[in-house]
Amino acid sequence: MVKLVGENKGTMWYPHHGYSWETMIFGGLMMVLFWGGLVVLAVWLFRASVGSNANRNSDNAEAASHHRPTRDALDILKERYARGEISKTEFEQIRDDLRA
């Protein structure tokens, strides 16, 4: 190592410390790939968790609909008669038709 007059003692300072422009481009590219991959992973995990919750909710709704008592035609007929939408003769005629 050649020392110049008036130079500080210790190691010499090199302008690029051994890094070239190829190393800088490769490092930048790797940084973009790392952070991009991290963002893609986070989005994928979020969508997977939301999608599984949505599927669970639809499964629960479907299961609940099988156990929920539904109104049959006779119940609707009774409600219409109670509201006065149909007369007694219409009610009896439709009820007989439904029971047949």
C-alpha positions in Angstrom: 0.0 0.0 0.0 1.4 3.3 -1.0 1.1 6.2 1.5 0.9 9.7 0.4 2.4 12.6 2.5 -0.1 14.0 4.9 -2.5 11.1 4.6 -4.3 9.9 7.8 -3.1 6.7 9.2 -5.4 3.7 8.8 -7.0 2.2 5.7 -7.3 4.0 2.4 -10.7 5.1 1.2 -11.6 3.8 -2.2 -14.4 5.7 -4.1 -16.7 2.6 -4.6 -15.5 0.3 -1.9 -15.4 -2.5 -4.4 -19.0 -1.9 -5.6 -19.7 -1.6 -9.3 -22.8 -0.3 -11.1 -23.8 -3.9 -11.7 -23.8 -4.6 -8.0 -25.9 -1.5 -7.4 -28.5 -2.5 -10.0 -28.6 -6.1 -8.7 -29.1 -4.8 -5.1 -31.9 -2.4 -6.2 -33.6 -5.2 -8.1 -33.4 -7.5 -5.1 -34.8 -4.9 -2.8 -37.8 -4.3 -5.2 -38.4 -8.1 -5.5 -38.2 -8.6 -1.7 -40.7 -5.8 -0.8 -42.9 -6.7 -3.8 -43.0 -10.3 -2.7 -43.8 -9.3 0.9 -46.7 -7.1 -0.3 -48.0 -10.0 -2.5 -47.8 -12.4 0.4 -49.7 -10.0 2.7 -52.5 -9.5 0.1 -52.7 -13.2 -0.5 -53.0 -14.0 3.2 -55.6 -11.2 3.6 -57.7 -12.5 0.7 -57.4 -16.1 1.9 -58.7 -15.1 5.4 -61.5 -13.0 4.1 -62.5 -15.6 1.5 -62.6 -18.4 4.2 -64.7 -16.2 6.4 -67.1 -15.5 3.6 -67.4 -19.2 2.8 -68.0 -20.0 6.5 -70.7 -17.4 6.7 -72.5 -18.7 3.6 -72.2 -22.2 4.9 -73.7 -21.1 8.2 -76.5 -19.2 6.4 -77.2 -22.2 4.2 -77.3 -24.6 7.2 -79.5 -22.2 9.2 -82.0 -22.0 6.3 -82.5 -25.7 6.4 -83.4 -25.6 10.1 -85.5 -22.4 9.9 -89.2 -23.1 9.8 -90.7 -21.8 6.6 -94.2 -20.5 6.1 -96.3 -22.9 4.1 -99.1 -21.9 1.7 -101.8 -22.5 4.4 -100.1 -20.0 6.8 -100.0 -17.4 4.0 -103.6 -18.1 3.3 -104.6 -17.6 7.0 -102.7 -14.3 7.1 -104.4 -13.0 3.9 -107.8 -14.0 5.4 -106.9 -12.3 8.7 -105.9 -9.1 6.9 -109.3 -9.2 5.0 -107.7 -9.6 1.6 -110.0 -12.6 0.8 -113.5 -13.6 1.9 -114.5 -16.6 4.0 -115.7 -18.5 0.9 -112.5 -17.8 -0.9 -110.5 -18.9 2.1 -112.4 -22.2 2.4 -112.2 -22.9 -1.3 -108.4 -22.3 -1.4 -107.8 -24.2 1.8 -109.7 -27.2 0.4 -107.6 -27.0 -2.8 -104.4 -26.9 -0.8 -105.4 -29.9 1.3 -106.3 -32.0 -1.7 
